[in-house]
Amino acid sequence: MHEASLMQTALEMAVERARVAGASRIHRLCLRVGELSGVVPEALEFAFAALSPGGPADGAVLEIESVAALRRCDSCQAEFEASEGFPECPRCGEWSHRLQSGLELELASLEVS
């Protein structure tokens, strides 16, 4: 389960950002996870529950925001949902390989004290 190592890294980043802000406790941690990132949100939650006790995030709330996979057409600039099929623009029919979102895995925000 690679989500455990991803969560370990996210917690380390959160602890460092809290330290820089002069805080010692993390109360809320928000992650943005893209639909095409290959990360399973439930596995992140499980890893968080296993890794957070005893540290600065003990008792913290984990929020996971799902980010839709979207493409932008180079021809007509339409933004449309990325499907697993052909990346054809529904407005003009051109092929679009420009992924706008959906691969994210980021620490979006923290609530600390």
C-alpha positions as CSV (number, residue, x, y, z in Angstrom):
1,M,0.0,0.0,0.0
2,H,1.9,3.1,-1.2
3,E,-0.7,5.3,0.5
4,A,1.1,4.7,3.8
5,S,4.3,6.2,2.5
6,L,2.4,9.1,0.9
7,M,0.6,9.8,4.2
8,Q,3.9,9.6,6.1
9,T,5.3,12.2,3.7
10,A,2.2,14.4,4.0
11,L,2.4,14.2,7.8
12,E,6.0,15.2,7.8
13,M,5.3,18.2,5.5
14,A,2.4,19.2,7.8
15,V,4.5,19.0,10.9
16,E,7.3,21.1,9.3
17,R,4.8,23.7,8.1
18,A,3.3,23.8,11.6
19,R,6.7,24.2,13.2
20,V,7.6,27.1,10.8
21,A,4.3,28.7,11.8
22,G,5.2,28.4,15.5
23,A,2.6,25.7,16.2
24,S,3.0,22.4,17.8
25,R,-0.4,20.8,17.2
26,I,-2.2,19.9,14.0
27,H,-6.0,19.9,14.3
28,R,-7.1,19.6,10.7
29,L,-5.3,18.5,7.6
30,C,-6.8,18.8,4.1
31,L,-5.4,16.9,1.1
32,R,-6.4,17.3,-2.5
33,V,-6.4,14.0,-4.4
34,G,-6.9,13.9,-8.2
35,E,-9.1,11.2,-9.7
36,L,-6.3,10.0,-11.9
37,S,-3.6,10.1,-9.3
38,G,-3.8,6.4,-8.5
39,V,-4.3,7.2,-4.8
40,V,-7.1,5.5,-3.0
41,P,-8.7,8.0,-0.5
42,E,-9.9,5.2,1.9
43,A,-6.3,3.9,2.1
44,L,-5.0,7.4,2.9
45,E,-7.6,7.6,5.7
46,F,-6.5,4.2,7.0
47,A,-2.8,5.2,6.9
48,F,-3.7,8.5,8.7
49,A,-5.4,6.6,11.5
50,A,-2.4,4.4,11.9
51,L,0.3,7.0,11.6
52,S,-1.1,10.1,13.4
53,P,-1.5,8.8,17.0
54,G,1.3,9.9,19.4
55,G,2.4,12.8,17.1
56,P,1.4,16.4,16.5
57,A,-1.6,15.3,14.4
58,D,-2.9,12.9,17.1
59,G,-6.7,13.5,17.2
60,A,-6.6,15.6,14.0
61,V,-9.3,15.5,11.4
62,L,-8.3,14.4,7.9
63,E,-10.2,16.0,5.0
64,I,-9.8,14.6,1.5
65,E,-11.0,16.7,-1.4
66,S,-11.4,14.8,-4.7
67,V,-10.3,16.7,-7.8
68,A,-12.0,15.9,-11.0
69,A,-10.0,15.0,-14.1
70,L,-10.5,17.7,-16.6
71,R,-9.0,18.4,-20.1
72,R,-8.8,21.7,-22.0
73,C,-9.2,21.8,-25.8
74,D,-6.3,23.6,-27.5
75,S,-8.6,24.5,-30.4
76,C,-11.7,26.0,-28.8
77,Q,-10.6,26.3,-25.2
78,A,-13.5,24.2,-23.9
79,E,-12.9,22.4,-20.6
80,F,-14.4,18.9,-20.3
81,E,-14.3,15.8,-18.2
82,A,-11.4,13.5,-19.0
83,S,-12.6,10.1,-19.8
84,E,-10.6,6.9,-20.1
85,G,-11.6,6.7,-23.7
86,F,-10.6,9.1,-26.5
87,P,-9.7,12.6,-25.4
88,E,-12.0,14.2,-28.0
89,C,-13.5,17.6,-27.3
90,P,-17.3,17.4,-27.1
91,R,-17.6,20.9,-28.5
92,C,-15.4,20.9,-31.6
93,G,-14.3,17.3,-32.0
94,E,-10.6,18.0,-31.8
95,W,-8.3,15.7,-29.8
96,S,-7.0,17.2,-26.6
97,H,-4.1,15.7,-24.6
98,R,-3.8,18.7,-22.3
99,L,-4.8,17.5,-18.8
100,Q,-5.9,20.4,-16.6
101,S,-6.5,18.6,-13.4
102,G,-6.8,15.1,-12.0
103,L,-3.3,14.1,-11.1
104,E,-3.0,16.2,-7.9
105,L,-1.9,15.0,-4.6
106,E,-1.2,18.0,-2.4
107,L,-1.4,19.3,1.1
108,A,-4.0,22.0,0.6
109,S,-4.4,23.4,4.1
110,L,-3.7,22.9,7.8
111,E,-5.4,24.1,11.0
112,V,-2.8,24.3,13.7
113,S,-2.2,25.8,17.2
